[in-house]
């Protein structure tokens, strides 16, 4: 999010009546998780993320679960890197593996192995 947009959003919120500020419901497409940028600015009471792509929503749900059990930013990143969280189904298991590989800087290596087949 560029500084102009952040500045505009920061000026907008105080202009809203306090009654409305207490009832903010943030609704955003999962996409690149752009809506997460608005949470600290608007402090919504309710948040809804949606996406037409079921894999994107599964990815977001996994990120949300890990975020909820993490005690800090570093704990969150460590959990992603070390796969230190439970998953409920094969789709989440695949996402967990890919997130860990990406955090460890090995995602390209795995992608190459998948496309080129097993090493001999």
Secondary structure, DSSP 8 states (H G I E B T S, - for coil): --HHHHHHHHHHHHHS-HHHHTT-EEEEE-TTSTTHHHHHHH--SEEEEE-S-HHHHHHHHHHHHHHHH-SSHHHHHHHHHHT-S--SSHHHHHHHHHHHHHHTT-HHHHHHHHHH----
